[in-house]
Amino acid sequence: MKRVLFALALLFAMPASQAFAWNSRGHMMVAAVAWDLLDENTRERVVALLKLNPDYDSWVEDRKESEKDKIAFVMAATWPDVIKHTTGYINDGEELAHAQNPNQNIGYSDMIQHRYWHYVDMPFSKDGTPLIQPQAPNAKTQIEKFRNSIRSNASDDVKSYDLVWLIHIVGDVHQPLHATSRFSAASPKGDRGGNDVALCESPCRNELHAFWDAAAGTGNSPTTAIKAAAQLDEVPDAAVEITDVQKWVDDSFDLAVKWVYRSPIGADNGPFTITDAYKKKAKSLARDQVALAGARLAKLITENLK
């Protein structure tokens, strides 16, 4: 557990330009919501697969027997971020032109970080800057690929790997800035999901992306995340029933355009000083998106894990 918690601490300390979607608290909250919605048979199959993850023992170290299964599931949500700071894993960047085997699906023998699997940059511009369409593979294509894999005859090693990634990137695509990139005169190649947009908060080097990563809360304690998840509002059934991943992405994109890039966020890359009203709206929206991601994740796993 100490190694995993150290890696999680590094995630909070790293520059925002290296951040990916919800922080550890947000991802763990998504998983906690999903776990509570899984039936017993599905939970048993999930836990059997999670035990194949190389970090499983550290996830459940010093935990009560009655807590281990849920804790493991919640900690699994952070694994695709943790490997970015784990010795032996290869950072092949975010540009697919230089990526190593970006489409492979070989289970835990894959030591590539696959950072480009965490997002899908749906482009927009308010000043007429030409748009660049998102590269593939991306979060959308991988959710579809891993969903198909866990209902196939793939090996348990591959299914375990794919399940852990699903737990993570279903959460990713519900973070609005993981579904968009704003193109402008200041960022003609896109602002990388708000990573190029500076916020003038102490120490005045924070970025818009990092702010939204933390909008659902901060901290790396799984038990605290579980308690926070229990306080989230229930999600309307109609929203949970949507299984089209492109619709998930489109809705997150719409939220970004409508709510993320609004005043006091201006047309350039700042720095901007966000207001209390903006913070309040961001927290509310983030909590709703975390709850929705968790409910949809539970449905996806229940219907596809064989």
BALOBA-1460 file (C-alpha; in Angstrom, 3 decimals):
// residues 306
<rec num="1" residu="m" x="0.000" y="0.000" z="0.000"/>
<rec num="2" residu="k" x="2.856" y="2.407" z="0.790"/>
<rec num="3" residu="r" x="4.121" y="2.256" z="-2.811"/>
<rec num="4" residu="v" x="0.653" y="2.958" z="-4.199"/>
<rec num="5" residu="l" x="0.013" y="5.845" z="-1.804"/>
<rec num="6" residu="f" x="3.410" y="7.307" z="-2.680"/>
<rec num="7" residu="a" x="2.501" y="7.167" z="-6.363"/>
<rec num="8" residu="l" x="-0.840" y="8.811" z="-5.618"/>
<rec num="9" residu="a" x="0.959" y="11.559" z="-3.719"/>
<rec num="10" residu="l" x="3.101" y="12.169" z="-6.784"/>
<rec num="11" residu="l" x="-0.043" y="12.595" z="-8.838"/>
<rec num="12" residu="f" x="-1.112" y="15.487" z="-6.632"/>
<rec num="13" residu="a" x="2.354" y="17.043" z="-6.722"/>
<rec num="14" residu="m" x="2.947" y="16.838" z="-10.477"/>
<rec num="15" residu="p" x="2.463" y="19.792" z="-12.816"/>
<rec num="16" residu="a" x="-1.058" y="20.215" z="-14.124"/>
<rec num="17" residu="s" x="0.092" y="19.663" z="-17.702"/>
<rec num="18" residu="q" x="0.729" y="16.055" z="-16.706"/>
<rec num="19" residu="a" x="-2.630" y="15.589" z="-14.991"/>
<rec num="20" residu="f" x="-5.257" y="13.235" z="-16.333"/>
<rec num="21" residu="a" x="-9.005" y="13.642" z="-15.744"/>
<rec num="22" residu="w" x="-10.389" y="13.495" z="-12.231"/>
<rec num="23" residu="n" x="-7.737" y="13.350" z="-9.556"/>
<rec num="24" residu="s" x="-7.502" y="10.245" z="-7.390"/>
<rec num="25" residu="r" x="-10.441" y="11.300" z="-5.202"/>
<rec num="26" residu="g" x="-12.693" y="11.762" z="-8.215"/>
<rec num="27" residu="h" x="-11.758" y="8.434" z="-9.791"/>
<rec num="28" residu="m" x="-12.207" y="6.574" z="-6.510"/>
<rec num="29" residu="m" x="-15.612" y="8.187" z="-6.028"/>
<rec num="30" residu="v" x="-16.693" y="7.004" z="-9.495"/>
<rec num="31" residu="a" x="-15.642" y="3.473" z="-8.583"/>
<rec num="32" residu="a" x="-17.356" y="3.609" z="-5.185"/>
<rec num="33" residu="v" x="-20.644" y="4.592" z="-6.826"/>
<rec num="34" residu="a" x="-20.297" y="1.764" z="-9.332"/>
<rec num="35" residu="w" x="-19.424" y="-0.855" z="-6.717"/>
<rec num="36" residu="d" x="-22.569" y="-0.171" z="-4.727"/>
<rec num="37" residu="l" x="-24.665" y="-0.822" z="-7.846"/>
<rec num="38" residu="l" x="-23.079" y="-4.162" z="-8.778"/>
<rec num="39" residu="d" x="-24.850" y="-7.406" z="-7.902"/>
<rec num="40" residu="e" x="-23.064" y="-10.045" z="-5.847"/>
<rec num="41" residu="n" x="-22.218" y="-12.354" z="-8.752"/>
<rec num="42" residu="t" x="-20.686" y="-9.511" z="-10.736"/>
<rec num="43" residu="r" x="-18.702" y="-8.381" z="-7.717"/>
<rec num="44" residu="e" x="-17.244" y="-11.854" z="-7.296"/>
<rec num="45" residu="r" x="-16.128" y="-11.951" z="-10.923"/>
<rec num="46" residu="v" x="-14.707" y="-8.428" z="-10.679"/>
<rec num="47" residu="v" x="-12.679" y="-9.243" z="-7.571"/>
<rec num="48" residu="a" x="-11.304" y="-12.426" z="-9.130"/>
<rec num="49" residu="l" x="-10.006" y="-10.333" z="-12.030"/>
<rec num="50" residu="l" x="-8.643" y="-7.547" z="-9.832"/>
<rec num="51" residu="k" x="-6.520" y="-10.075" z="-7.954"/>
<rec num="52" residu="l" x="-4.493" y="-10.475" z="-11.155"/>
<rec num="53" residu="n" x="-3.392" y="-6.843" z="-11.082"/>
<rec num="54" residu="p" x="0.268" y="-6.434" z="-9.990"/>
<rec num="55" residu="d" x="-0.766" y="-3.881" z="-7.339"/>
<rec num="56" residu="y" x="-3.620" y="-5.869" z="-5.812"/>
<rec num="57" residu="d" x="-1.730" y="-6.915" z="-2.673"/>
<rec num="58" residu="s" x="-0.733" y="-3.328" z="-1.931"/>
<rec num="59" residu="w" x="-4.329" y="-2.163" z="-2.452"/>
<rec num="60" residu="v" x="-5.664" y="-4.412" z="0.297"/>
<rec num="61" residu="e" x="-2.668" y="-4.420" z="2.626"/>
<rec num="62" residu="d" x="-3.686" y="-3.893" z="6.263"/>
<rec num="63" residu="r" x="-7.382" y="-3.771" z="5.351"/>
<rec num="64" residu="k" x="-10.109" y="-5.668" z="7.167"/>
<rec num="65" residu="e" x="-11.282" y="-8.743" z="5.292"/>
<rec num="66" residu="s" x="-14.760" y="-7.240" z="4.958"/>
<rec num="67" residu="e" x="-13.322" y="-4.104" z="3.309"/>
<rec num="68" residu="k" x="-10.884" y="-5.630" z="0.853"/>
<rec num="69" residu="d" x="-13.130" y="-6.176" z="-2.157"/>
<rec num="70" residu="k" x="-14.543" y="-2.655" z="-2.309"/>
<rec num="71" residu="i" x="-11.200" y="-1.051" z="-1.454"/>
<rec num="72" residu="a" x="-9.524" y="-2.995" z="-4.259"/>
<rec num="73" residu="f" x="-12.146" y="-1.871" z="-6.757"/>
<rec num="74" residu="v" x="-11.828" y="1.745" z="-5.648"/>
<rec num="75" residu="m" x="-8.028" y="1.667" z="-5.757"/>
<rec num="76" residu="a" x="-8.097" y="0.026" z="-9.189"/>
<rec num="77" residu="a" x="-9.657" y="3.227" z="-10.522"/>
<rec num="78" residu="t" x="-6.327" y="5.019" z="-9.980"/>
<rec num="79" residu="w" x="-4.036" y="2.397" z="-11.536"/>
<rec num="80" residu="p" x="-3.784" y="3.853" z="-15.089"/>
<rec num="81" residu="d" x="-2.563" y="7.097" z="-13.503"/>
<rec num="82" residu="v" x="-0.295" y="5.384" z="-10.969"/>
<rec num="83" residu="i" x="1.667" y="3.564" z="-13.686"/>
<rec num="84" residu="k" x="2.769" y="6.941" z="-15.030"/>
<rec num="85" residu="h" x="5.000" y="7.122" z="-11.942"/>
<rec num="86" residu="t" x="5.910" y="3.454" z="-11.593"/>
<rec num="87" residu="t" x="9.368" y="2.208" z="-12.547"/>
<rec num="88" residu="g" x="9.377" y="0.037" z="-15.647"/>
<rec num="89" residu="y" x="6.446" y="1.615" z="-17.463"/>
<rec num="90" residu="i" x="7.208" y="3.413" z="-20.716"/>
<rec num="91" residu="n" x="5.993" y="6.920" z="-21.471"/>
<rec num="92" residu="d" x="5.557" y="6.979" z="-25.236"/>
<rec num="93" residu="g" x="4.012" y="10.444" z="-25.171"/>
<rec num="94" residu="e" x="0.663" y="11.747" z="-26.329"/>
<rec num="95" residu="e" x="1.418" y="12.035" z="-30.047"/>
<rec num="96" residu="l" x="0.318" y="8.890" z="-31.846"/>
<rec num="97" residu="a" x="2.892" y="9.450" z="-34.562"/>
<rec num="98" residu="h" x="5.522" y="8.518" z="-31.966"/>
<rec num="99" residu="a" x="3.492" y="6.032" z="-29.897"/>
<rec num="100" residu="q" x="4.591" y="2.448" z="-29.411"/>
<rec num="101" residu="n" x="1.904" y="-0.115" z="-30.261"/>
<rec num="102" residu="p" x="-0.992" y="2.211" z="-29.365"/>
<rec num="103" residu="n" x="-3.663" y="-0.321" z="-30.345"/>
<rec num="104" residu="q" x="-2.334" y="-3.424" z="-28.629"/>
<rec num="105" residu="n" x="-4.378" y="-5.213" z="-25.976"/>
<rec num="106" residu="i" x="-2.131" y="-7.848" z="-24.437"/>
<rec num="107" residu="g" x="-2.807" y="-7.595" z="-20.709"/>
<rec num="108" residu="y" x="-0.295" y="-6.832" z="-17.985"/>
<rec num="109" residu="s" x="2.718" y="-7.629" z="-20.139"/>
<rec num="110" residu="d" x="1.995" y="-4.247" z="-21.743"/>
<rec num="111" residu="m" x="4.381" y="-1.834" z="-20.031"/>
<rec num="112" residu="i" x="3.384" y="1.233" z="-22.048"/>
<rec num="113" residu="q" x="1.550" y="4.029" z="-20.227"/>
<rec num="114" residu="h" x="-0.798" y="4.822" z="-23.156"/>
<rec num="115" residu="r" x="-1.450" y="8.388" z="-22.032"/>
<rec num="116" residu="y" x="-3.526" y="9.055" z="-25.165"/>
<rec num="117" residu="w" x="-6.153" y="6.569" z="-23.916"/>
<rec num="118" residu="h" x="-7.288" y="9.008" z="-21.203"/>
<rec num="119" residu="y" x="-9.093" y="11.587" z="-23.337"/>
<rec num="120" residu="v" x="-10.756" y="12.411" z="-26.652"/>
<rec num="121" residu="d" x="-10.206" y="16.001" z="-27.802"/>
<rec num="122" residu="m" x="-13.441" y="17.032" z="-29.522"/>
<rec num="123" residu="p" x="-12.486" y="20.414" z="-31.006"/>
<rec num="124" residu="f" x="-14.244" y="23.755" z="-30.986"/>
<rec num="125" residu="s" x="-13.329" y="27.377" z="-31.656"/>
<rec num="126" residu="k" x="-14.997" y="30.718" z="-31.024"/>
<rec num="127" residu="d" x="-12.654" y="32.766" z="-33.206"/>
<rec num="128" residu="g" x="-12.590" y="30.732" z="-36.396"/>
<rec num="129" residu="t" x="-9.265" y="28.980" z="-35.744"/>
<rec num="130" residu="p" x="-9.096" y="25.821" z="-37.916"/>
<rec num="131" residu="l" x="-9.951" y="22.653" z="-36.008"/>
<rec num="132" residu="i" x="-7.991" y="19.430" z="-35.736"/>
<rec num="133" residu="q" x="-10.091" y="16.315" z="-35.219"/>
<rec num="134" residu="p" x="-9.228" y="13.956" z="-32.338"/>
<rec num="135" residu="q" x="-6.650" y="11.249" z="-32.849"/>
<rec num="136" residu="a" x="-7.417" y="7.575" z="-32.351"/>
<rec num="137" residu="p" x="-7.080" y="5.446" z="-30.319"/>
<rec num="138" residu="n" x="-8.519" y="7.596" z="-27.565"/>
<rec num="139" residu="a" x="-10.760" y="7.265" z="-24.523"/>
<rec num="140" residu="k" x="-13.872" y="6.632" z="-26.624"/>
<rec num="141" residu="t" x="-12.321" y="3.954" z="-28.815"/>
<rec num="142" residu="q" x="-10.734" y="2.230" z="-25.812"/>
<rec num="143" residu="i" x="-13.954" y="2.099" z="-23.782"/>
<rec num="144" residu="e" x="-15.616" y="0.401" z="-26.738"/>
<rec num="145" residu="k" x="-12.655" y="-1.931" z="-27.246"/>
<rec num="146" residu="f" x="-12.335" y="-2.922" z="-23.598"/>
<rec num="147" residu="r" x="-16.096" y="-3.306" z="-23.204"/>
<rec num="148" residu="n" x="-16.077" y="-5.779" z="-26.089"/>
<rec num="149" residu="s" x="-13.049" y="-7.534" z="-24.644"/>
<rec num="150" residu="i" x="-14.512" y="-8.227" z="-21.198"/>
<rec num="151" residu="r" x="-17.534" y="-9.923" z="-22.783"/>
<rec num="152" residu="s" x="-15.367" y="-11.978" z="-25.140"/>
<rec num="153" residu="n" x="-13.339" y="-15.153" z="-24.699"/>
<rec num="154" residu="a" x="-10.174" y="-13.174" z="-23.957"/>
<rec num="155" residu="s" x="-7.867" y="-14.469" z="-21.230"/>
<rec num="156" residu="d" x="-8.476" y="-13.385" z="-17.651"/>
<rec num="157" residu="d" x="-5.171" y="-11.509" z="-17.730"/>
<rec num="158" residu="v" x="-6.391" y="-9.380" z="-20.626"/>
<rec num="159" residu="k" x="-9.847" y="-8.973" z="-19.080"/>
<rec num="160" residu="s" x="-8.336" y="-7.854" z="-15.781"/>
<rec num="161" residu="y" x="-6.177" y="-5.259" z="-17.521"/>
<rec num="162" residu="d" x="-9.109" y="-4.054" z="-19.600"/>
<rec num="163" residu="l" x="-11.450" y="-3.913" z="-16.600"/>
<rec num="164" residu="v" x="-9.052" y="-1.712" z="-14.645"/>
<rec num="165" residu="w" x="-8.720" y="0.632" z="-17.596"/>
<rec num="166" residu="l" x="-12.503" y="0.737" z="-17.988"/>
<rec num="167" residu="i" x="-12.977" y="1.672" z="-14.344"/>
<rec num="168" residu="h" x="-10.638" y="4.582" z="-14.978"/>
<rec num="169" residu="i" x="-11.490" y="5.904" z="-18.430"/>
<rec num="170" residu="v" x="-15.269" y="5.738" z="-18.042"/>
<rec num="171" residu="g" x="-14.588" y="8.302" z="-15.327"/>
<rec num="172" residu="d" x="-12.233" y="10.177" z="-17.653"/>
<rec num="173" residu="v" x="-14.787" y="10.864" z="-20.373"/>
<rec num="174" residu="h" x="-17.209" y="12.336" z="-17.834"/>
<rec num="175" residu="q" x="-14.689" y="15.052" z="-16.929"/>
<rec num="176" residu="p" x="-15.647" y="17.786" z="-19.432"/>
<rec num="177" residu="l" x="-12.064" y="18.764" z="-20.191"/>
<rec num="178" residu="h" x="-11.269" y="15.203" z="-21.228"/>
<rec num="179" residu="a" x="-13.747" y="15.523" z="-24.047"/>
<rec num="180" residu="t" x="-12.620" y="18.759" z="-25.640"/>
<rec num="181" residu="s" x="-9.841" y="21.042" z="-26.788"/>
<rec num="182" residu="r" x="-10.423" y="24.721" z="-27.511"/>
<rec num="183" residu="f" x="-8.728" y="26.065" z="-30.632"/>
<rec num="184" residu="s" x="-7.916" y="29.765" z="-30.703"/>
<rec num="185" residu="a" x="-5.355" y="32.288" z="-31.815"/>
<rec num="186" residu="a" x="-3.589" y="31.644" z="-28.496"/>
<rec num="187" residu="s" x="-3.705" y="27.846" z="-28.980"/>
<rec num="188" residu="p" x="-3.822" y="27.116" z="-32.724"/>
<rec num="189" residu="k" x="-3.149" y="23.423" z="-32.054"/>
<rec num="190" residu="g" x="-5.713" y="23.259" z="-29.254"/>
<rec num="191" residu="d" x="-5.390" y="24.047" z="-25.555"/>
<rec num="192" residu="r" x="-5.003" y="20.386" z="-24.561"/>
<rec num="193" residu="g" x="-8.196" y="20.215" z="-22.560"/>
<rec num="194" residu="g" x="-7.553" y="23.470" z="-20.741"/>
<rec num="195" residu="n" x="-3.988" y="22.642" z="-19.756"/>
<rec num="196" residu="d" x="-2.805" y="25.769" z="-21.560"/>
<rec num="197" residu="v" x="-5.310" y="28.042" z="-19.787"/>
<rec num="198" residu="a" x="-3.743" y="29.623" z="-16.698"/>
<rec num="199" residu="l" x="-5.646" y="30.487" z="-13.519"/>
<rec num="200" residu="c" x="-4.328" y="33.259" z="-11.344"/>
<rec num="201" residu="e" x="-4.691" y="31.427" z="-8.058"/>
<rec num="202" residu="s" x="-1.836" y="31.082" z="-5.614"/>
<rec num="203" residu="p" x="0.772" y="30.130" z="-6.689"/>
<rec num="204" residu="c" x="-0.698" y="31.502" z="-9.939"/>
<rec num="205" residu="r" x="0.543" y="28.678" z="-12.138"/>
<rec num="206" residu="n" x="-2.519" y="26.460" z="-11.850"/>
<rec num="207" residu="e" x="-4.327" y="25.564" z="-15.034"/>
<rec num="208" residu="l" x="-7.997" y="25.230" z="-15.875"/>
<rec num="209" residu="h" x="-7.623" y="21.490" z="-16.409"/>
<rec num="210" residu="a" x="-6.152" y="20.932" z="-12.960"/>
<rec num="211" residu="f" x="-8.926" y="22.983" z="-11.371"/>
<rec num="212" residu="w" x="-11.586" y="20.759" z="-12.933"/>
<rec num="213" residu="d" x="-9.651" y="17.592" z="-12.028"/>
<rec num="214" residu="a" x="-10.052" y="18.581" z="-8.383"/>
<rec num="215" residu="a" x="-13.608" y="19.927" z="-8.611"/>
<rec num="216" residu="a" x="-15.103" y="16.814" z="-6.997"/>
<rec num="217" residu="g" x="-12.641" y="16.958" z="-4.074"/>
<rec num="218" residu="t" x="-9.039" y="16.163" z="-3.227"/>
<rec num="219" residu="g" x="-7.162" y="13.536" z="-1.238"/>
<rec num="220" residu="n" x="-5.949" y="9.995" z="-1.820"/>
<rec num="221" residu="s" x="-7.777" y="8.066" z="0.919"/>
<rec num="222" residu="p" x="-10.093" y="5.381" z="-0.495"/>
<rec num="223" residu="t" x="-12.213" y="5.315" z="2.670"/>
<rec num="224" residu="t" x="-12.740" y="9.069" z="2.494"/>
<rec num="225" residu="a" x="-13.640" y="8.793" z="-1.195"/>
<rec num="226" residu="i" x="-16.161" y="6.055" z="-0.403"/>
<rec num="227" residu="k" x="-17.805" y="8.261" z="2.219"/>
<rec num="228" residu="a" x="-17.899" y="11.201" z="-0.207"/>
<rec num="229" residu="a" x="-19.448" y="9.043" z="-2.921"/>
<rec num="230" residu="a" x="-22.217" y="8.012" z="-0.539"/>
<rec num="231" residu="q" x="-23.272" y="11.667" z="-0.329"/>
<rec num="232" residu="l" x="-23.805" y="12.082" z="-4.070"/>
<rec num="233" residu="d" x="-27.288" y="12.466" z="-5.511"/>
<rec num="234" residu="e" x="-28.882" y="9.565" z="-7.356"/>
<rec num="235" residu="v" x="-28.706" y="9.656" z="-11.138"/>
<rec num="236" residu="p" x="-31.881" y="9.688" z="-13.262"/>
<rec num="237" residu="d" x="-32.541" y="6.289" z="-14.823"/>
<rec num="238" residu="a" x="-32.839" y="7.789" z="-18.295"/>
<rec num="239" residu="a" x="-29.285" y="9.098" z="-18.134"/>
<rec num="240" residu="v" x="-27.905" y="5.757" z="-16.918"/>
<rec num="241" residu="e" x="-29.629" y="3.901" z="-19.742"/>
<rec num="242" residu="i" x="-27.544" y="5.747" z="-22.347"/>
<rec num="243" residu="t" x="-24.859" y="3.263" z="-23.404"/>
<rec num="244" residu="d" x="-23.586" y="5.042" z="-26.524"/>
<rec num="245" residu="v" x="-20.050" y="6.115" z="-25.616"/>
<rec num="246" residu="q" x="-20.077" y="8.844" z="-28.258"/>
<rec num="247" residu="k" x="-23.135" y="10.307" z="-26.521"/>
<rec num="248" residu="w" x="-21.214" y="10.325" z="-23.228"/>
<rec num="249" residu="v" x="-18.388" y="12.208" z="-24.938"/>
<rec num="250" residu="d" x="-20.740" y="14.610" z="-26.717"/>
<rec num="251" residu="d" x="-22.508" y="15.469" z="-23.461"/>
<rec num="252" residu="s" x="-19.198" y="16.135" z="-21.693"/>
<rec num="253" residu="f" x="-18.114" y="18.273" z="-24.636"/>
<rec num="254" residu="d" x="-21.322" y="20.285" z="-24.404"/>
<rec num="255" residu="l" x="-20.753" y="20.851" z="-20.686"/>
<rec num="256" residu="a" x="-17.231" y="22.089" z="-21.408"/>
<rec num="257" residu="v" x="-18.394" y="24.571" z="-24.032"/>
<rec num="258" residu="k" x="-21.313" y="25.801" z="-21.921"/>
<rec num="259" residu="w" x="-19.889" y="25.806" z="-18.399"/>
<rec num="260" residu="v" x="-16.100" y="25.403" z="-18.412"/>
<rec num="261" residu="y" x="-15.175" y="28.042" z="-20.985"/>
<rec num="262" residu="r" x="-17.461" y="30.722" z="-19.616"/>
<rec num="263" residu="s" x="-16.770" y="33.938" z="-17.735"/>
<rec num="264" residu="p" x="-14.427" y="34.543" z="-16.014"/>
<rec num="265" residu="i" x="-12.574" y="32.275" z="-18.490"/>
<rec num="266" residu="g" x="-11.849" y="34.533" z="-21.443"/>
<rec num="267" residu="a" x="-11.012" y="33.990" z="-25.094"/>
<rec num="268" residu="d" x="-7.243" y="33.729" z="-24.649"/>
<rec num="269" residu="n" x="-5.171" y="31.602" z="-22.265"/>
<rec num="270" residu="g" x="-5.235" y="33.927" z="-19.273"/>
<rec num="271" residu="p" x="-4.288" y="34.048" z="-16.535"/>
<rec num="272" residu="f" x="-7.829" y="34.307" z="-15.176"/>
<rec num="273" residu="t" x="-9.105" y="34.598" z="-11.628"/>
<rec num="274" residu="i" x="-12.048" y="32.276" z="-11.102"/>
<rec num="275" residu="t" x="-14.947" y="33.488" z="-8.985"/>
<rec num="276" residu="d" x="-16.796" y="31.881" z="-6.097"/>
<rec num="277" residu="a" x="-19.829" y="31.460" z="-8.349"/>
<rec num="278" residu="y" x="-17.702" y="29.610" z="-10.928"/>
<rec num="279" residu="k" x="-16.233" y="27.369" z="-8.216"/>
<rec num="280" residu="k" x="-19.691" y="26.556" z="-6.853"/>
<rec num="281" residu="k" x="-21.013" y="25.597" z="-10.279"/>
<rec num="282" residu="a" x="-17.910" y="23.524" z="-11.021"/>
<rec num="283" residu="k" x="-18.277" y="21.565" z="-7.781"/>
<rec num="284" residu="s" x="-21.945" y="20.854" z="-8.441"/>
<rec num="285" residu="l" x="-21.347" y="19.810" z="-12.034"/>
<rec num="286" residu="a" x="-18.366" y="17.649" z="-11.090"/>
<rec num="287" residu="r" x="-20.302" y="15.797" z="-8.424"/>
<rec num="288" residu="d" x="-23.129" y="15.135" z="-10.866"/>
<rec num="289" residu="q" x="-20.687" y="13.863" z="-13.499"/>
<rec num="290" residu="v" x="-18.918" y="11.596" z="-11.011"/>
<rec num="291" residu="a" x="-22.231" y="10.073" z="-9.941"/>
<rec num="292" residu="l" x="-23.292" y="9.612" z="-13.559"/>
<rec num="293" residu="a" x="-19.979" y="8.007" z="-14.512"/>
<rec num="294" residu="g" x="-20.256" y="5.572" z="-11.608"/>
<rec num="295" residu="a" x="-23.785" y="4.534" z="-12.482"/>
<rec num="296" residu="r" x="-22.930" y="4.051" z="-16.148"/>
<rec num="297" residu="l" x="-19.783" y="2.116" z="-15.237"/>
<rec num="298" residu="a" x="-21.832" y="-0.280" z="-13.088"/>
<rec num="299" residu="k" x="-24.257" y="-0.878" z="-15.954"/>
<rec num="300" residu="l" x="-21.415" y="-1.425" z="-18.435"/>
<rec num="301" residu="i" x="-19.669" y="-3.965" z="-16.206"/>
<rec num="302" residu="t" x="-22.870" y="-5.794" z="-15.269"/>
<rec num="303" residu="e" x="-24.003" y="-6.179" z="-18.861"/>
<rec num="304" residu="n" x="-20.655" y="-7.101" z="-20.399"/>
<rec num="305" residu="l" x="-18.408" y="-8.907" z="-17.929"/>
<rec num="306" residu="k" x="-18.537" y="-12.631" z="-18.614"/>
